[in-house]
């Protein structure tokens, strides 16, 4: 049984509902500025409105992330700065009812992990964040970053290994195999 055709407005609306927040976070990581990120995401969805659903729908997520990335990089270049989000600028996550000491320990660990991620080379950071923050597949990441599937695998694996090693040394964890 065939699906009834969806109007372009409904298609764009569904994409907006699904991808607006992840794209805002992604653009904010690139631009370092929430206001610029909103502008970038707005431009991204304006381009989606002009796009042909038949050509974009099969690969919507990589298309959106690629357009968003390119626009964010253009904006960052135009602004002449490259800044990263500070811990206080990141969106707060609910604490799940943890006590003050457990919450403080979790926040300290979270800050340490963010600091380690910030030390990675840019391409490693981007691949890692697209995979684990934005939930993209390796194929989608490859399309967004314009690299091969093998390169995505290498970037994510290298990032994970570097994070693991840095956290082990910083937290004095016993190395386990």
C-alpha positions in Angstrom: 0.0 0.0 0.0 1.4 3.4 -1.0 1.7 6.2 1.5 -0.3 9.3 0.8 1.8 12.1 -0.5 2.8 14.6 2.2 2.6 18.3 1.5 5.8 20.3 1.3 4.7 22.4 4.3 4.1 19.2 6.4 7.5 17.8 5.2 9.4 20.9 6.2 7.5 21.1 9.4 8.3 17.5 10.3 12.0 18.2 9.5 12.0 21.3 11.6 10.5 19.5 14.6 12.9 16.6 14.3 16.2 18.5 13.5 15.9 22.1 14.8 17.3 21.5 18.2 20.2 19.1 17.2 21.1 21.6 14.4 21.1 24.5 16.9 23.5 22.6 19.1 25.7 21.7 16.1 25.8 25.2 14.7 26.5 26.6 18.2 29.5 24.3 18.6 30.9 25.6 15.3 30.1 29.3 15.7 30.5 29.5 19.5 27.5 31.8 19.6 23.8 30.9 20.2 22.5 33.9 18.2 24.6 33.1 15.2 23.6 29.4 15.5 19.9 30.4 15.3 20.6 32.4 12.2 22.5 29.5 10.6 19.7 27.1 11.4 17.1 29.5 10.0 19.2 29.8 6.8 19.4 26.0 6.7 15.6 25.6 6.8 15.1 28.3 4.3 17.3 26.3 1.9 15.2 23.2 2.7 12.0 25.1 1.8 13.5 25.8 -1.6 14.7 22.2 -2.1 12.9 19.5 -3.9 11.6 16.9 -1.4 12.1 14.1 -4.0 15.8 14.9 -4.2 16.5 15.5 -0.5 14.1 13.2 1.4 16.2 10.0 1.0 19.2 11.7 2.7 17.6 14.5 4.8 19.8 14.3 7.9 23.1 14.5 6.1 21.7 17.2 3.7 20.6 19.3 6.7 23.9 18.9 8.6 26.0 19.6 5.5 24.0 22.8 4.7 24.2 23.8 8.4 27.9 23.1 8.6 28.8 25.0 5.5 26.7 28.0 6.6 28.2 27.9 10.1 31.7 27.8 8.8 31.0 30.7 6.5 29.5 32.7 9.4 32.5 31.8 11.6 34.9 32.9 8.9 33.0 36.1 8.4 33.0 36.8 12.1 36.7 36.2 12.2 36.7 34.1 15.3 36.7 30.5 16.4 35.4 30.0 19.9 34.1 27.0 21.7 31.2 26.9 24.1 32.2 27.4 27.7 30.8 25.0 30.3 28.3 27.6 31.5 27.0 28.2 28.0 26.2 24.6 27.3 22.6 23.6 27.8 21.9 22.3 31.3 20.8 18.7 31.7 18.3 17.6 34.4 20.2 16.0 37.3 17.8 13.1 37.7 17.3 13.6 41.5 21.0 13.2 42.5 22.2 14.5 45.8 24.5 17.5 45.9 27.7 15.5 46.3 26.8 13.0 43.5 25.7 15.9 41.3 29.0 17.8 42.0 31.0 14.6 41.2 29.1 14.1 38.0 29.5 17.7 37.0 33.2 17.5 37.7 33.6 14.4 35.5 31.4 15.9 32.8 33.6 19.0 32.8 36.8 16.9 32.6 35.4 14.9 29.6 34.4 18.2 27.8 37.9 19.6 28.5 39.5 16.4 27.0 37.2 16.5 23.9 38.2 20.2 23.4 41.9 19.1 23.2 41.2 16.8 20.2 42.0 17.9 16.7 39.1 19.7 15.1 38.1 16.9 12.7 38.2 14.3 15.5 36.0 16.6 17.6 33.5 17.1 14.8 33.2 13.4 14.0 32.9 12.5 17.7 30.2 15.0 18.3 28.3 14.2 15.2 28.3 10.5 16.2 27.6 10.8 20.0 25.9 14.2 20.4 23.9 14.2 17.2 23.4 10.5 16.7 24.4 10.4 13.0 25.5 7.2 11.4 29.0 6.9 10.0 27.7 7.2 6.5 25.8 10.4 7.4 28.9 11.8 9.1 31.0 11.0 6.0 28.5 12.9 3.9 28.4 15.9 6.2 32.2 16.1 6.5 32.8 15.0 2.9 35.1 12.1 3.9 35.1 8.4 3.3 33.4 5.9 5.6 36.9 4.6 6.6 38.0 8.1 7.5 35.0 8.6 9.7 35.7 5.2 11.4 39.4 6.3 11.9 38.4 9.7 13.3 35.8 8.4 15.8 38.1 5.5 16.9 41.0 7.8 17.4 38.9 10.3 19.3 37.6 7.5 21.6 41.1 6.2 22.2 42.5 9.6 23.0 39.6 10.4 25.3 40.0 7.1 27.1 43.7 7.4 27.5 43.5 11.0 28.8 40.8 10.2 31.2 42.7 7.2 32.5 45.8 9.3 33.2 43.9 12.2 34.6 41.7 10.1 36.8 44.5 7.7 37.8 42.4 4.7 36.7 44.0 1.3 36.4 44.5 0.3 32.8 42.2 -2.6 32.0 42.3 -4.6 28.9 
